[in-house]
Amino acid sequence: MPLDDVSKVSNALYEVVDGLARRVLDAVSSGQKNAEARDAWVALLLIAQNWRDSPALPADLKTVVDEALPLC
């Protein structure tokens, strides 16, 4: 069923975002910069960028995305 597929995709995206965010937060809390955290941050921004025009995107997140990845 289509709703089952949407639910599966939503859950998968949540798992990806959670894993990426953990890498970034671990680096921030340890104070240790690393390429893995930087790459995770870029991936999170790219995911958020895809919802840039969504009315459901929180304003603070839109600001972060707009500043980090300005529209050309």
C-alpha positions in Angstrom: 0.0 0.0 0.0 1.3 3.5 -0.7 0.9 4.7 2.9 3.0 1.8 4.0 5.7 2.8 1.6 5.6 6.4 2.8 5.9 5.2 6.4 8.9 3.0 5.5 10.6 5.9 3.7 9.9 8.3 6.6 11.3 5.8 9.1 14.4 5.3 7.0 15.0 9.0 6.6 14.6 9.4 10.3 17.3 6.8 10.9 19.6 8.4 8.5 19.1 11.9 9.9 19.5 10.5 13.5 22.8 8.8 12.6 24.2 11.9 10.9 23.1 14.2 13.7 24.8 11.9 16.3 28.1 12.2 14.4 27.8 16.0 14.5 26.7 16.2 18.1 29.5 13.8 19.2 32.1 16.1 17.5 30.6 19.2 19.0 30.4 17.8 22.6 33.9 16.4 22.4 35.3 19.6 20.9 37.1 17.4 18.3 36.6 18.4 14.7 36.7 15.6 12.2 36.0 14.9 8.6 33.2 12.4 9.4 31.3 15.1 11.4 31.9 17.7 8.7 30.5 15.3 6.0 27.5 14.5 8.3 26.8 18.2 8.7 26.9 18.7 4.9 24.6 15.7 4.4 22.1 17.1 7.0 22.1 20.5 5.2 21.5 18.9 1.9 18.6 16.9 3.3 17.1 20.1 4.8 17.8 22.0 1.6 15.3 19.7 -0.2 12.6 21.0 2.2 13.7 24.6 1.9 10.4 25.8 0.5 8.2 23.6 2.7 5.9 25.5 5.1 6.6 22.8 7.6 10.3 23.6 7.8 11.0 25.4 11.1 12.1 29.0 10.6 15.4 28.5 12.5 16.3 25.5 10.3 15.4 27.5 7.1 17.8 30.2 8.3 20.6 27.7 8.9 20.1 26.2 5.5 19.8 29.6 3.7 23.0 30.8 5.3 25.0 27.6 4.8 23.7 26.8 1.3 22.5 30.0 -0.4 20.4 29.8 -3.5 22.3 30.7 -6.6 
